């Protein structure tokens, strides 16, 4: 089996060294595993203006020359264009080896929890040939901190209550069968790319009802750590973009499903053609769905979002639900503030990118 690891990076000079050191400690690099014939590491910096490229090249060159298996190679493919969706498309469809059996996508600011994470993800996909993806199990780094501040405690507690029973694609780290992932092309100019990838996977390219259990599997134990948003303003800004992404994706899926009904063109081909020939086609879809805001103030947030966190309580024992209900209420109140801000953005018809263009 051949692995191709894509590390998507945007101005990560402060984090990429630790990420690469953590990656190179994985057992798939340090031990001879008979099922793995080769591994390539591809760093994809996009529109970087810092020292991400120089740091990555120095660490990889040093690491691969110091005792790693001879079947390991690396390269750095820089992009002038900013945007994670474009970086994803380029890695999946152009930069990664066409002979790769598995693609691993990871962010440039995570650290692996155990040295066997990638091997375990690989083994679980081997044991479940019907699954397309093994998604990572993220853990906020502050969970390992003994003396937490109030904001750290709140952030960690809310994240625990937000997890459902079905596997959830973690855009920070996942492993997928290459032939399955290459059926997907991401629209440029969208935000919340991991949500779109999950939708495409769990609906078999929008042809079936969403079924995460059928298409994905998740590690039962933590796979990696990441830094959480601890500033109240930073957290609200992040949630604001996430909610806008969720709404925009629903409009996008409706557009794509309509296209599939009226065309014989493959979904991936249609998205690629639109990316190449229709500048800002995603923005056009968003504008079509907010055109009523030109006439009067409109409420865009669907009702089901207001109580989304409370629905998770039904999966818990009754007594436990009583104890965590106040926390869920607090998180929901924060949600409602975010919903107001998002609705204001949509009425003003602003569509910010998740990764902003460098100034």
PAVEX-467047 format. One record per residue (C-alpha): residue in one letter; x, y, z. Coordinates in steps of 0.02 Angstrom, whole numbers, padded with zeros to 5 digits, always signed. Layout:
<recs>
aXYZ
...
</recs>
This chain:
<recs>
x+00000+00000+00000
x+00059+00176-00040
x+00023+00329+00067
x+00020+00511+00016
x+00012+00637+00158
x-00045+00814+00118
x-00008+00953+00244
x-00106+01109+00198
x-00024+01265+00268
x-00056+01452+00270
x+00072+01557+00366
x+00111+01421+00493
x+00293+01463+00535
x+00250+01458+00722
x+00172+01285+00715
x+00236+01183+00570
x+00400+01131+00652
x+00311+01048+00798
x+00184+00969+00679
x+00318+00893+00567
x+00422+00829+00713
x+00264+00747+00782
x+00224+00672+00612
x+00397+00598+00587
x+00383+00509+00755
x+00238+00406+00689
x+00270+00219+00686
x+00240+00210+00498
x+00404+00305+00477
x+00503+00224+00616
x+00459+00041+00591
x+00455-00075+00443
x+00272-00113+00409
x+00255-00244+00274
x+00087-00179+00212
x+00157-00005+00173
x+00274+00004+00024
x+00300+00193+00012
x+00251+00356+00095
x+00262+00530+00022
x+00244+00690+00122
x+00182+00841+00025
x+00175+01012+00107
x+00057+01130+00015
x+00086+01310+00071
x-00037+01429-00010
x-00004+01616-00024
x+00113+01609+00125
x+00207+01767+00169
x+00311+01698+00314
x+00446+01564+00333
x+00332+01412+00324
x+00418+01342+00168
x+00596+01363+00233
x+00557+01286+00401
x+00463+01138+00325
x+00601+01102+00200
x+00738+01107+00332
x+00646+00990+00450
x+00595+00865+00318
x+00767+00861+00239
x+00847+00833+00409
x+00718+00707+00466
x+00723+00600+00311
x+00913+00594+00316
x+00913+00533+00496
x+00862+00353+00501
x+00690+00354+00423
x+00641+00213+00307
x+00707+00226+00130
x+00529+00218+00062
x+00492+00394+00127
x+00500+00546+00013
x+00443+00726+00025
x+00413+00881-00079
x+00344+01055-00056
x+00218+01117-00184
x+00184+01302-00154
x+00031+01390-00223
x+00017+01575-00260
x-00172+01572-00232
x-00240+01578-00056
x-00378+01460+00000
x-00389+01291+00082
x-00513+01223-00045
x-00393+01259-00188
x-00248+01182-00090
x-00355+01027-00058
x-00401+01010-00242
x-00221+01029-00297
x-00156+00900-00174
x-00291+00770-00207
x-00296+00787-00397
x-00123+00848-00447
x+00014+00840-00317
x-00016+00670-00236
x+00049+00515-00324
x-00082+00438-00437
x-00021+00270-00373
x-00066+00310-00192
x-00192+00193-00111
x-00227+00307+00038
x-00227+00495+00055
x-00198+00576+00224
x-00250+00757+00245
x-00189+00856+00395
x-00174+01035+00455
x-00005+01113+00490
x-00043+01155+00672
x-00085+00988+00755
x+00016+00863+00854
x-00013+00676+00861
x-00072+00605+01025
x+00014+00437+01007
x+00151+00374+00888
x+00036+00237+00819
x-00109+00348+00760
x-00079+00333+00572
x-00048+00147+00586
x-00210+00124+00684
x-00308+00226+00557
x-00237+00118+00418
x-00277-00045+00509
x-00456+00009+00543
x-00484+00046+00358
x-00408-00122+00314
x-00530-00206+00433
x-00678-00107+00361
x-00659-00112+00171
x-00832-00035+00145
x-00781+00127+00233
x-00713+00273+00133
x-00632+00372+00274
x-00557+00356+00447
x-00577+00523+00532
x-00465+00582+00671
x-00521+00601+00851
x-00470+00778+00902
x-00430+00829+01080
x-00406+01009+01134
x-00231+01029+01203
x-00301+01115+01357
x-00381+00949+01406
x-00208+00895+01461
x-00186+01050+01569
x-00212+01021+01754
x-00254+01197+01814
x-00375+01269+01688
x-00441+01446+01683
x-00629+01475+01677
x-00626+01502+01488
x-00522+01344+01464
x-00642+01242+01571
x-00792+01311+01479
x-00714+01281+01307
x-00670+01101+01349
x-00840+01064+01427
x-00937+01135+01280
x-00836+01035+01155
x-00873+00874+01251
x-01059+00909+01248
x-01056+00947+01061
x-01003+00774+01006
x-01136+00661+00934
x-01135+00472+00913
x-01105+00469+00726
x-00928+00491+00658
x-00890+00673+00616
x-00760+00715+00486
x-00617+00808+00569
x-00537+00920+00438
x-00380+00931+00545
x-00337+00748+00513
x-00414+00605+00415
x-00362+00458+00305
x-00462+00409+00150
x-00457+00285+00009
x-00377+00381-00134
x-00496+00318-00269
x-00646+00376-00167
x-00577+00547-00121
x-00529+00583-00301
x-00712+00577-00349
x-00732+00741-00254
x-00691+00915-00317
x-00716+01060-00198
x-00797+01222-00255
x-00678+01369-00241
x-00730+01515-00133
x-00823+01414-00003
x-00786+01403+00182
x-00808+01253+00298
x-00722+01136+00176
x-00729+00987+00294
x-00919+01000+00298
x-00927+00989+00109
x-00807+00842+00104
x-00911+00751+00236
x-01072+00783+00139
x-00997+00718-00023
x-00931+00562+00063
x-01082+00520+00170
x-01207+00545+00027
x-01099+00460-00106
x-01085+00622-00204
x-01260+00683-00160
x-01345+00527-00230
x-01399+00446-00066
x-01466+00500+00105
x-01330+00558+00225
x-01259+00408+00320
x-01099+00440+00418
x-01098+00264+00494
x-01098+00185+00321
x-00954+00285+00248
x-00843+00337+00393
x-00758+00266+00544
x-00673+00358+00686
x-00535+00309+00805
x-00606+00273+00978
x-00461+00361+01065
x-00385+00535+01036
x-00279+00550+00879
x-00210+00726+00894
x-00214+00886+00994
x-00247+01062+00935
x-00256+01236+01010
x-00431+01293+01053
x-00505+01467+01034
x-00501+01540+01210
x-00535+01723+01174
x-00723+01755+01182
x-00711+01864+01026
x-00604+01734+00937
x-00729+01597+00980
x-00878+01700+00922
x-00788+01746+00760
x-00751+01562+00727
x-00930+01508+00763
x-00996+01650+00656
x-00898+01586+00506
x-00951+01406+00541
x-01136+01448+00543
x-01121+01548+00382
x-01030+01400+00307
x-01170+01281+00359
x-01305+01389+00280
x-01205+01420+00122
x-01173+01235+00103
x-01359+01196+00109
x-01386+01318-00035
x-01240+01241-00128
x-01306+01063-00109
x-01477+01115-00171
x-01396+01193-00324
x-01289+01039-00358
x-01434+00917-00337
x-01535+01020-00460
x-01391+01012-00582
x-01381+00823-00565
x-01565+00806-00609
x-01545+00907-00767
x-01374+00853-00830
x-01277+00695-00866
x-01112+00778-00819
x-01021+00701-00670
x-01030+00805-00512
x-00842+00825-00497
x-00827+00878-00679
x-00966+01007-00658
x-00881+01084-00506
x-00712+01087-00592
x-00785+01169-00747
x-00874+01299-00640
x-00714+01334-00543
x-00620+01364-00705
x-00748+01458-00808
x-00867+01551-00690
x-00775+01668-00570
x-00865+01685-00402
x-00999+01558-00448
x-01019+01513-00264
x-01051+01696-00221
x-01185+01699-00356
x-01274+01553-00271
x-01266+01642-00103
x-01332+01802-00179
x-01477+01711-00262
x-01526+01641-00093
x-01517+01809-00002
x-01596+01917-00136
x-01749+01948-00027
x-01635+02045+00091
x-01633+02185-00038
x-01819+02213-00006
x-01836+02187+00182
x-01746+02118+00334
x-01754+01928+00324
x-01725+01791+00453
x-01615+01658+00373
x-01570+01545+00520
x-01676+01384+00516
x-01772+01343+00674
x-01687+01175+00700
x-01521+01262+00736
x-01586+01345+00894
x-01603+01182+00988
x-01467+01079+00905
x-01366+01060+01066
x-01517+01004+01168
x-01547+00861+01046
x-01382+00785+01102
x-01453+00763+01278
x-01570+00625+01221
x-01419+00511+01197
x-01370+00530+01381
x-01442+00448+01537
x-01580+00553+01616
x-01484+00599+01775
x-01330+00648+01676
x-01436+00755+01560
x-01501+00853+01709
x-01325+00895+01765
x-01260+00949+01594
x-01418+01043+01543
x-01358+01210+01617
x-01198+01197+01515
x-01296+01157+01358
x-01408+01308+01393
x-01257+01422+01412
x-01183+01358+01248
x-01351+01382+01164
x-01362+01562+01223
x-01192+01594+01142
x-01260+01510+00985
x-01410+01628+00983
x-01296+01780+00991
x-01196+01708+00847
x-01356+01674+00748
x-01404+01858+00763
x-01232+01913+00700
x-01238+01788+00556
x-01413+01844+00507
x-01351+02023+00507
x-01208+01973+00389
x-01328+01886+00271
x-01445+02034+00265
x-01297+02145+00225
x-01250+02010+00098
x-01071+01990+00153
x-00988+01823+00116
x-00819+01813+00201
x-00697+01676+00158
x-00638+01561+00296
x-00459+01592+00240
x-00448+01775+00198
x-00343+01844+00057
x-00176+01910+00122
x-00167+02099+00128
</recs>
